[in-house]
Every structure is written in C-alpha cells, then in structure tokens.
C-alpha cells in the first residue's frame, strides 16, 4: 500500500519492480472480460471504469511518476472503437 500524501487516505496499489524501475497498477472494477452484445446503434455501449482510488490520489501518483499510461484490451470482429468522437 502506498501513502502518497498524508492528507489522502491509503491507496491500494500493486508495484512490480525490475531493472528499469517500477510499474504501479491501481485496481479498478473492469478487471474481468466483459462480453458486449451486438448492436447496430452508434455508441451502443459505453463503460465507465471506476478506479479504487480518488481523483486526487490518481493525480498525485501521476505527478510523482516519470511516465503514465493506461492499457485497454479490445477483442472483436468488425466492431469500430471510438474515443472522444474519434475512430481508433
């Protein structure tokens, strides 16, 4: 567990250390695969990911980090993926 700043509650995180440094992972509610039913409707599915950390905790962790990224796995056939109105 990381205590980023005394004013925040304790943040649960998983850290993996290697020769290049460390990777910190924050748990969230979208860890499992989700099957999405087929739809012809544009924007027919949306998923909000809830992290097990507050926005302030995440912002503090980003400030303390040299890099920050998020990974999303998407397996489909002929399904478009859009983010903020842009095709991906």
N, C-alpha and C positions, 0 to 999 in steps of 0.2 A: 504494500500500500504506500502511496505517495502522499505526503502532506505538503502541497505546493506552497501555500502561504498560510500562516496561522489563522487568518481571518476566514478561510474556506473550510468546510467540513472535509473529512478524509476522503480522498479519491482512490477508488479501487482501480488498479491498472496492472497489466502484465508486461514485464520487461524482459526482453531477450538480449543478452549481451554476446557480442562476437568481436573479432579482431578489428572491425571497422567502427565499433561504438556500440550503440544500443538501439533497440526498437521498442517503443512503448505502445501497447494496444489498450484501448478503452472499450470495455464491454458495452454491448447495445442489444436492443430487442429484435434484431434482424440477423441473428447468427445462423439460423436454420434456413434451408432452401424453402422457397415459397412457390407453389405452383399457381400460376395465374391463368384463369380461364380465357379462352379465345374470345375476342370481341372485334367488331368492325368499327366501333366508336373511337374516334380520335381522342387520345387522352383517357382511354377506358380504364386505366389502372394507375394508381399513384400510391406510393408507400413512403410514409414519414418514418425516419429512423430516430428512435429515442435512445440517446446515449445515457449511460449510468453515471453521469457527471453533469454538473451545472454548466451553463454557458460561460460563466466567469472562470470556472475551473479549466474548461477547454481552452479558453483564450489565454489563461496564464501558462498552460502547458505549451501552447504554440509559441508564446513569447520566449520560453526557456529552451526551445528546440532549435536545432540548426536547420532542419527541414521538416515538412509536414505533408502527409499525403493520405488519401483515402482510397481504398480498393472496393470495387463493386464487381461481382461476378454475374454475368448475364448469359444464359444459355437459351437459345431459341432457334426457330426456323421461320424465316421471312417476317419477323416482327421488328418494326422500327423502334429505336431507342431515342428518346428526346430528352433534353435537359435545358431548362430555361428557354423553351421555344426553339431550340436549335437541334437539328438532326445530328446524331452521333454515329 
